[in-house]
Amino acid sequence: MHEQDEPTPEEYFPTSESFPDFTGKRREFVIELEVQSRGYFLRAQEKRRSGEEGGYTFAAYSPVDPFFALGLLRDKIRKGLATRYLLVVEHGRRTPSHDRLKGHIGYGGVVVDGEFIAFEELCSILDTYEGFQFSLTIVDPYDAV
């Protein structure tokens, strides 16, 4: 077989997959593979209706094997969807389920549990913890840095 006839990783990669979240609801993700000289970068973005903000986003990286990166990505998605970080309490107000939030930073807010939260609402959520200490960690979505 000539080199030009060898299949590329893109030919075997899924373009979408679905996973259950903490409620059992299936969430559909679009998977993108980016091949670079430094390795294989994968990103999974939850499918949303047109104009709908939020949605889960996950990413993974491998310097040598795209299928290893795909396994890492699937693990991240399963773990990320397994935990609920926000509860809705009286009058639709949201509060952390266990004094911890995890998500990603978006334009004008954050996304937690796949739902967009404007910075103003995030500040309101944090107001209930006045006097408490906190630790803020910002992590590269690919864990490559």
Backbone torsions as a table, in degrees:
resi	resn	phi	psi	omega
1	MET	NA	130.7	178.2
2	HIS	-77.5	153.8	-179.7
3	GLU	-54.6	-38.6	-177.4
4	GLN	-68.7	-19.9	-179.6
5	ASP	-88.8	-9.4	-178.6
6	GLU	-69.8	137.0	179.7
7	PRO	-69.3	149.1	177.8
8	THR	-94.0	157.2	179.3
9	PRO	-56.2	-34.0	-178.4
10	GLU	-59.3	-30.0	-178.7
11	GLU	-68.8	-24.7	-176.2
12	TYR	-104.9	-6.9	-175.3
13	PHE	-81.4	140.4	173.8
14	PRO	-70.5	145.1	177.0
15	THR	-96.5	-14.7	175.1
16	SER	-156.6	152.6	176.2
17	GLU	-151.4	157.5	176.5
18	SER	-122.5	150.8	-177.8
19	PHE	-140.5	147.9	176.8
20	PRO	-79.7	143.7	175.7
21	ASP	-94.8	-168.9	-175.8
22	PHE	-64.3	-15.5	177.6
23	THR	-100.3	-7.1	-175.6
24	GLY	96.4	-7.6	177.7
25	LYS	-67.6	134.6	178.5
26	ARG	-82.2	132.5	179.4
27	ARG	-116.0	128.6	-177.5
28	GLU	-94.8	134.4	-179.3
29	PHE	-121.9	141.5	170.8
30	VAL	-93.5	128.3	-177.1
31	ILE	-109.1	127.9	179.0
32	GLU	-118.0	133.2	176.8
33	LEU	-108.5	128.3	176.1
34	GLU	-120.2	116.5	179.8
35	VAL	-96.6	123.0	179.2
36	GLN	-129.6	171.6	179.0
37	SER	-64.4	-25.3	-179.3
38	ARG	-86.5	-8.3	179.8
39	GLY	143.3	-157.4	-174.3
40	TYR	-115.4	121.6	-179.1
41	PHE	-111.7	127.9	179.1
42	LEU	-119.2	143.2	176.7
43	ARG	-136.4	133.8	175.8
44	ALA	-118.3	120.7	-179.5
45	GLN	-116.1	128.5	179.0
46	GLU	-63.4	135.3	176.3
47	LYS	-69.9	131.8	178.0
48	ARG	-128.6	159.3	174.9
49	ARG	-68.5	154.5	-179.2
50	SER	-54.8	127.7	178.7
51	GLY	82.9	-6.1	-179.3
52	GLU	-81.2	126.5	-179.8
53	GLU	-82.5	163.1	174.9
54	GLY	93.4	-151.7	-177.0
55	GLY	98.0	143.4	177.9
56	TYR	-71.1	147.8	173.5
57	THR	-137.6	132.7	178.0
58	PHE	-134.0	154.4	180.0
59	ALA	-145.6	153.7	177.6
60	ALA	-149.3	161.3	-175.4
61	TYR	-145.2	144.0	169.3
62	SER	-141.8	134.9	179.9
63	PRO	-73.7	-18.9	-173.1
64	VAL	-129.0	-23.1	-171.6
65	ASP	-137.3	114.9	-179.1
66	PRO	-65.7	-29.7	-179.2
67	PHE	-75.2	-29.9	172.1
68	PHE	-65.5	-43.0	177.1
69	ALA	-61.6	-37.5	178.1
70	LEU	-64.7	-40.1	175.8
71	GLY	-63.4	-42.4	176.7
72	LEU	-61.6	-43.0	-179.9
73	LEU	-61.6	-46.1	179.4
74	ARG	-61.6	-40.5	176.9
75	ASP	-62.3	-44.6	179.2
76	LYS	-61.0	-43.0	179.7
77	ILE	-62.3	-49.2	-179.3
78	ARG	-59.2	-46.2	179.4
79	LYS	-66.4	-42.1	-178.8
80	GLY	-65.1	-33.9	-179.7
81	LEU	-84.2	-12.7	-174.9
82	ALA	-79.0	-19.7	-175.0
83	THR	-113.8	131.9	173.6
84	ARG	-94.5	126.2	-178.4
85	TYR	-101.2	-20.9	-179.1
86	LEU	-125.3	140.7	173.0
87	LEU	-114.6	147.6	174.1
88	VAL	-98.1	122.1	-178.9
89	VAL	-110.4	-161.6	-175.3
90	GLU	-51.3	142.6	177.5
91	HIS	60.0	27.6	176.6
92	GLY	74.1	7.5	-179.8
93	ARG	-72.2	139.8	178.8
94	ARG	-100.0	146.5	178.5
95	THR	-144.5	147.2	178.4
96	PRO	-60.5	137.8	-178.9
97	SER	-74.0	-27.5	-179.9
98	HIS	-151.7	47.3	175.2
99	ASP	54.6	33.5	-179.6
100	ARG	-152.2	141.2	174.8
101	LEU	-126.4	143.6	177.1
102	LYS	-143.6	135.0	-179.9
103	GLY	-178.7	-149.4	176.8
104	HIS	-135.2	157.2	-177.8
105	ILE	-84.7	131.2	176.9
106	GLY	-119.4	-178.2	179.1
107	TYR	-77.0	114.8	177.9
108	GLY	85.1	6.0	-179.9
109	GLY	176.0	-162.2	178.8
110	VAL	-127.8	161.9	176.2
111	VAL	-117.2	118.4	179.3
112	VAL	-127.5	135.1	-176.4
113	ASP	54.7	30.2	178.9
114	GLY	77.3	2.8	-178.0
115	GLU	-111.3	136.2	179.2
116	PHE	-75.4	134.3	176.5
117	ILE	-127.0	117.1	178.6
118	ALA	-63.5	152.6	-179.8
119	PHE	-56.3	-34.6	178.7
120	GLU	-61.2	-44.7	178.4
121	GLU	-67.8	-37.9	177.1
122	LEU	-59.4	-43.2	177.4
123	CYS	-61.3	-39.3	177.9
124	SER	-63.6	-40.7	177.5
125	ILE	-62.3	-43.3	-178.5
126	LEU	-70.5	-26.1	178.8
127	ASP	-55.8	-31.4	-179.5
128	THR	-68.7	-12.5	-179.2
129	TYR	-105.7	20.4	-179.0
130	GLU	-52.2	131.3	-179.4
131	GLY	93.3	-16.6	178.6
132	PHE	-79.8	161.6	173.3
133	GLN	-93.7	160.8	176.5
134	PHE	-146.3	163.4	175.9
135	SER	-130.1	125.6	-179.4
136	LEU	-111.6	123.7	178.5
137	THR	-125.4	125.9	176.2
138	ILE	-109.5	126.1	-171.5
139	VAL	-121.2	139.9	173.5
140	ASP	-57.1	129.3	-177.0
141	PRO	-62.5	-22.1	179.4
142	TYR	-94.1	-6.2	-174.6
143	ASP	54.4	29.9	-177.8
144	ALA	-95.0	-13.8	-177.1
145	VAL	-99.2	NA	NA
